[in-house]
């Protein structure tokens, strides 16, 4: 993961888009992702925030 500042919304959006694109390539529908994690953007923001606290 690239260096980032805490809760970087631009990076989170970029990562969410990439994860979604990779999932689609793997045959996973965006609806399935939403059912499991809700908003991918929110999930990526949480991941970035957790990474800063470690």
Buried (B, 14 or more C-beta within 10 A) or exposed (E): EEEBEEEBEEBBBEBBEEBBEEBEEEEBEEEEBEEEEEEBBEBBBBBBEEEEEE
